[in-house]
Amino acid sequence: MKIKNLAAIIISLLIIFSISFAIYWQSITPVTVVIQAGHEGRNSGNTGATSGNIQEVKWNIIVANEVAKQLKKWDINVKRVPADTKLIKAKIAVAIHFDGSSKKCSSGASIGYKNRASKEFAKRWRNIYGNYFPFGWQQDNFTKNLANYYGYYYIRADKFLVLELGEITCKKQTKWLKPRLKKIGDLIAYTIARELGFAPRKP
Ligand SMILES: [Zn+2]
């Protein structure tokens, strides 16, 4: 085959692929809210922090389930996803995590995001959770995992926050967090609902 023909075939295939993808992307119905439990469903790779008998992923699931349950109660369209998911379009996406640190009690809560709209949303979350969570905060996007979260690629949301809700390698924090996981989920749901223009009662 001549090089010229080969190039023409490759270019044609690329065009066909781009058009097919555009059609596919158009056909995806956006959801209002996506809630992801960090590390859920992973058996290898980054399976989340652990500390004694506490596994981050289990706490992520408890919180994420509560957020989704609460949003559904308010008739807000929500999709609950595990760590790995196919492409989704959404208005708001929130990924739930807890931090782990090799230097115990040196971390706390933090937020990751990518765009300006998310930054404003992050500020509102920090106000709400900051009034409740009695421990320290890291600066926004303080790790690579937060700044370049893999989920940003799969979940295309207008606003996307990756929340670290506390440090599970810190006993003082886990003692406080453990009985409050559902309440924290309710606060996240409340923050999302307000972001969407609803005015639910504060939990
Ligand atoms: Zn995590």
Residues whose N, C-alpha, C, O or C-beta is under 5 A from the ligand:
A	BS01	ZN	G38 G48 H97 F98
